[in-house]
């Protein structure tokens, strides 16, 4: 069994894809497979991945016949993976630390944690660095703020495959926040941690900051917060805060 499966989901991100794949290839930890699932891209994604398939047998490519959407495609990648651990990498992001997989695998392999994340460097569409931040590190601090906001950057995380599948995988009814929901569910069954170092470059661009997506995310976040109100503290204040933000966004942009 492969120790780590890297799940890379892509859809029409050919201009960013090479950098994402290269950040996996340069990892010091070598016992991995890269599962690239293409959600029916219409750009040059196939041609780009094909070149890498010739270079490294650890890379595997799957293309959906129709566009399934992000949650269904994440579940497909999860099912296709053979690794004990799942590392997530969205195709417009790229890892910032060549020892990322090694650091996270050692923590998960100890048996104490089910989910490990890390710090984030934000870059623009051209890869220029904007700012960076670290997320709360201890399980206690993560739980204390979990309903207020997602303390994990999706492309920074690694989690255990078995409990992720056992407890339902990604919720395909959600439009946005399927990762947030899964992390909250994993937290019901084990400890969580963020490594205090920058692990990923998160790319901000027009496709991932649209106002339509912001409204959808806030609406789905309300559903998610209510779902886990008995599992984490500060439910009432988190819900009020999210509803107020949703009200303001709808008011300003008349959504």
N, C-alpha and C positions, 0 to 999 in steps of 0.2 A: 504493500500500500504506500502510495505517495504521502509524504508527511504534510505537505501544504498544497492546496489547490488555490490558484489565483483566479478569481472570477472577474473577468473584464467584459463589461457590457458596453456595446457601442451601437450607435445609430447615426449615420451621416456625420461622423466626426473624423473623416480621413485626414484632415489637416492637423489634428492633434494626436492621432493614433500612434505614430512612430515613437514619439517621446514617451508615451505611456508604456509601450512594449519594451523600449530600451531600458526604462527604469526597473523593469523586472529582470532583464537579462544581466544587469550589472550587480544584482544582489549577491552578497557573499555566501548566503545560504543557497545550496544548489539542489536540494531534494524537493523540487516543486514541479507542478504542471501548470501551464497557463491555459485556461479555458476561455477562449474568445467566443462570445455569442453575439452575433450580428443580427439586430432586430429588423432585418429586411432593408438594409441601406441601399441607396441608389447612387452613391458616389463611388470613389475609387477604393473603398474599404477592402474589397476582395483582392484586388491587385496588391495592395500594401501587405496584407496578412500573408498572402501566398509567398512573398519573398522571404518572410520570416519562417514559414513552414519548411522551407528548403534548408534553412540554417540550423534549426534546433528542433529535435524530435519531441521535446517537452511541450511544445506549443500545439494546441488542438483548436480547430476552427469549426464553428457550427453557424449556419445561417437560417433564420426563420423564413418560411415561405411567405408569410404575411406578417405585418407589423403587429406584434402581440402586446406591446406596451411594457413599461419598465418592470412592474412587479412580476408578471408572468415570465418575463425573460430572466429575471434574477432567479426565480424558482427553477427554471429550466437549467441554468448554469449550476445551481446547487445540486440538482439531481445528476447531472453529468459528471460532477466532480468525484474523484476517488480519494482525495486527501482527508486526513484526520482533521485538519484545520482549514478554514476558509479565509483567505485574505481578499478583500474587496478592492478593486481599482476601477473607477469610472474612466472612460476613454479620453475625457478632456483633462484629467488630472495626471500627475506623475509623481512618483515617490522621490523624496528628498534625501533619504538616508540609505546607503548601500547595505547597512546592517539591519534594516527594518525587520525583515522576515526572521532573522536569527534572534533578535531581541524579543519579539512577540511570541515566537514558537517556544522559547525557553520558559516564558511565563505561563503559557497555556499548558505546556507539557508537564508542569509541576502538579497540575490537578486542582489548583486552588481557585483559578479563575475560568469563566466561560467566555469573557469578552475583553479584548485589549485594544485600546486606541492610542492616540498620541497627538502631538502638536501639529499646527498647520501654518504654512506660509501661503498667503493669498497672492496670486499673480493675475495679471490681466490677460486678454486674449492673445497678446504678443509674448507672453511669458515674463513680462517685467514685474518684479517684486513690488508689492504694495505695502503690506504689513503682515505681521505674524502674531500668533497667540498660542498659549498652552491652555488646555482644558483642565478642569479639576481632576486630580489624580487618584485620590483614595476612593474606595467603595462608598464610604460614608458620605463624602462630599458629593459624589456623583448622584447618589440616591436623593440627597437633599435638594438638588436642583433639577432632577430629571423631568418633572412635570412642567417646569418653567421653560426649559429649552433642551434640545438634544445636545448633550455634552460630548458627543462623538462625531468626528468628521468621517463620513462614510468611507472615503478612500484611504483612511488611516487604519481601519479596523481589521482585526483578525478574531475569529470566533470558532468554537468547536462545531463541526458539522452535525454530529449525532443529535445533540439537543436541539439544534436549529430545525432540523427536519422533524424530529419527534414532536416538537411543540408547534408545528404548523407552517414553518417557513415564512415567506413574505405574504402579507395579506393582499390579495389581488383585488379586493374591493376598494382599496385606497388609491386615489389619483396621485397623491404626493405624500411622502412620509412613511412609505413601506419599510424603510430602513429604521426609522425612529421607533416604529411599532415593534419590529423584531427585536431591537436592542432592549426595549422595555420588557418584552416577554422573556428574553434570556436572563434578565436581571432578577426574575422571579426565582430562578433555580441555581444561581451561583453568583460569585463575586465578580466585580468589574474593576478595571483599572485603566488609567491613561499614563503612558510613559512621558516623563517630563522633558521631551525633546521634539524637535520638528521632524516629522516623519513624511509629510506629504505636501506637495504643491497643489493647492486647490485653485482652479481656474474660474474666474468670474468673467462672464461674457453675456451677450444679449440673450442667448438661448436659455440661460438658467436663472435670469433675474427679471423675467417678464412679470407685469402686474397681475396678469391672469393666473400665473403660477403661484404668485404670492397669496392671492385670494384663495385658491384651491388648497394651498398648504395650510393656511390658517383654519379653513373650514374642516379639513381632515384632522388637524391637530386638536380641535375641540372634541372630535369623536375619540381620538386616541387618549386624550387626558381623562375623559369620562370612563374609558375602558379600564384604566389602571388606577383609578382613584383609591382603591383599597390596598394597593401594593406599595405606594410611595407617598411620602409626606407632602404637605402644602397644596393639597388638591384644590381647595376653594380659591386660594389666591392665584394659583396658576390658571384656573379656569376663567376667573374674572379678568385677569391680565390678557389672556388670549382673545376673549370675547370683545374686550375694549379695543384691542388692536384691529380685530376684524371689522368692528363698527367704523373705526376711523378710515381704514382702507376703502371700505365700501362707500363711505361718505365722500371721500376725496375723489375717488375715481369712478363713483357711481356704478359699482358692480352689483 
